[in-house]
Amino acid sequence: MNEAALRQLIGAGAVGEIVAVGGSGGFVIALKLGESDAILGSSLGKTRVFASISTIALLLRRLGQPRFTVDATDFVPGRVRPAQPERSAAMRAGKLPKAAAKRAAPNTKMNKK
């Protein structure tokens, strides 16, 4: 199930229970939909894994369902995704579009009165 489908189900009041279930390196969102269960997936069709509970809380609050429970029984801290040292180095060097744009445009809000 993707985020758009979850939004529709929440709007229709069809979601019974939402549980953030801990696993290796992160949490997934498990949903109780009447007699069936579902797991929130990504846009690529894979299970969506969250590195933190706060990210889940922000998502669910944005979707209109800020209450959920946490099952950390099988949670094992670790990385959700492998490290990308080449990308980190490129960002520090200003070679990625986002980093280059931030360095090119200084924060002008602080200069305004």
N, C-alpha and C positions, 0 to 999 in steps of 0.2 A: 504494500500500500504506500502511495506517495503522499507528500504533504498536502496537495490540493484535495485529494480524496479524504484525508483526515479532517481538513477544514470543513468540508461539506458534511461529514458525519457528525462532527461536533456541533455544527449549526443546526442539524436536524435532531440533536439530542440522542443520537444512536450509540454513543460511546458510553459503556458502563463503567469501566475502570481503566486507568492508565497507570502503568508501573514502569519505572526506570530500572531495568535489570542489569546489574553489573556483570561484567565478564572480563576477559583478558584485555587490559588496556583501556577499557571504557565502558560505556553504558548504551543499551538499546532501549527503544520505547516499545513496550508490549501493550497491546490494546485488547480489551474484552468487549466484544460486539455481540451482545445477546448470547447465543449458544456457541459462537465461534471466537477464535483468537486471531490476532494479526500482529505483525511487526512492521514498524515504520521503515520504509525503504528509501533509497536515494533515487535521484533522477535517472541513474544508470541501471536501476533495477536491483542493486545490491542492498543488503541490510545497512541502514544508516547507523554508524557508531559515533557516539558523542564522547569527547574527552572529559567533560565536566557536567555535573548536575546543574550548574548555573546556566549553561547553554540550553539544556532541556527546559529549564524553568522559563527562560526568555521565549523560547519557541512556543511552548504551550500557552503561555500568557498571551502572546501575540495571536494565537489561534482561537483564543476565547475559553481555554480550559486550564486555568492556573493551578488546579489541584491535581496532585498525583502522589503516588507512593514510591518508595525506593526500596529495592531488594538488592543489598550489597553482599549477599551471601557468597557469591562466586567471584566477586570483584578482585582483580589482580592489577595493581597499579602498573602503568607502563605507557608506552607510546601507542597512539591509535594508528599513526602512519609512520613509516621509517623517516629518519632524518634526511634532509636534503642539503648537505653542506655546500654544494655548488650554487644552489639558489640563494642560500644565506650570504655567501661571499659576493654574489652578483648584486644582491640588494644593498649590502654595505657599501659596495663600490658605486652605487647609483646607476647600475646598468639595467635595472628593471624599470618599466614605465612608471609605476606607482612611486618608487623611491626617487626617481629622477624628477618627477613632477613636484614632489614635496620639497626637494632641495632647491629647485628653480624658483618656486613661489614662496617667499618668506611669509610668515604669519602676520598679516596686516591688521588683524583684529586688535592686537595688543598695542599697536601704534595709534589707533583711533581714540578720540576722547568723547 
